[in-house]
Amino acid sequence: MPVSHAPIACTSSHDEPVGLDDIAELYALFAQVADPRCPRGVRHHIATVLTVMVLAVLAGARNFREAGDRAADLPPLLLAGAGARRDPRSGAPLAPSGSTLRRVVEDIDADAADLLVCQWIARRAQPRPDTPGDRDTHPRRGLAMDGKTVRRSGAGDPEGNVKLFSAMLHEQAVVIAQIRVPDATTEVTQVAVLLDPVDLAGTVVTGDAAHTQTETAAYICRREGDYVLTVKGNQPSLLDTIAVKLAATASPRHHLDVEHSRGQVVHRQVWTTDAAGVDFPGAAQVFRIRRDVFNLSGQRTSKEVVHGITSLPEATAEAIGRWVRQHWGVENKIHWVRDVVFAEDHQNAYLGAAAHGMALFRNLAIGLIRLAGHTQIKRTLEHLAADRTRILPLLAASRP
């Protein structure tokens, strides 16, 4: 919904502020994170520090300096809800400083914290009981997995930049799993590590051509999930087999989708046939997708052809095309937002777990905003920054 039409009431039917229960949930969640600091001299509980960090990012903070500024401007109601300690003289709740926020985020076990946060947001992303579903047309949830390198996170060494690997729900566009890829390997070897905490039963996992590996396909099938994977030159034998198979099929199943958008016309065609004779774990169908872009005068400006393979035996050509298209939401709705709205690649976060920790909070903020029904992330952040108490109804609206 447009931000200007979003609900902004801050009280419940009992004239109590809504959303405070959600802040308490965040506090309880972060209380499970091990505090890396020496107990002596600690002024703010780690749960308070991390909860305030969430509120600061929702208020538009893009880095630790801005997080300190946004935290200092949080209303007493929000700080009290986050368990902030009180000034012994005035009794007013005190916000952690920017340096405290930075030190804690740099030193926490980001993988453990990310697991807790992703599991919490995944529970919130469960469909509402009273929400009408589209089970007849799109009965299964999609899960897109993709990696992202955080630039400027390697202390000046591009080879040392932090690599994060995440999984995003197609429909809700929220991240429900994320890990840091060890420096000595790539995301291709980390699929099981990423997806082990996720229930894959009935889930369609999508990935780019790098993840079209026999081990990955076998793992997904073993976990009672299905896959839709594209195939490129990194698997030349499989690619040739799929191309020959489609060419030899007299009448492959076909679907054409035409979209008019931004001054151009896009034709997407999908052809599918069975995967009999294709040596790949769980393979049920192979497909080809052709994307032609035309200008308004009818002249073609680009053409792209992609092949792929899926374990879905009954999926139509239209459904397969939709799975592939929705997969790229992880780039457009998560990675792009973190880069452009939160300036992730422009922050010099190279100490400790800073890069991973900030990505964790950005994913959480994006997820809460989307689950509350908003699609315009930047505009929503501006809306919240103008009045921090608006965070409370947003948190309440993100509940399942």
Secondary structure, DSSP 8 states (H G I E B T S, - for coil): --GGGS----B-TTS-BTTHHHHHHHHHHHTTS---S-STT--S-HHHHHHHHHHHHHTT--SHHHHHHHHHTS-HHHHHHTT--B-TTT--B----HHHHHHHHHHS-HHHHHHHHHHHHHHHTS--TTS---TTT--SEEEEEEEEEETT-STT-GGG-EEEEEEEETTT--EEEEEE--TTS-GGGGHHHHHTTS--TTEEEEE-GGG--HHHHHHHHHTT-EEEEEE-TTSHHHHHHHHHHHHH-SS-EEEEEEEEETTEEEEEEEEEEE-TT--STT--EEEEEEEEEEETTS-EEEEEEEEEEES-SS--HHHHHHHHHHHTHIIIIIIHHHHHTS-GGGS---STTHHHHHHHHHHHHHHHHHHTT---HHHHHHHHHH-GGGHHHHHHHT--
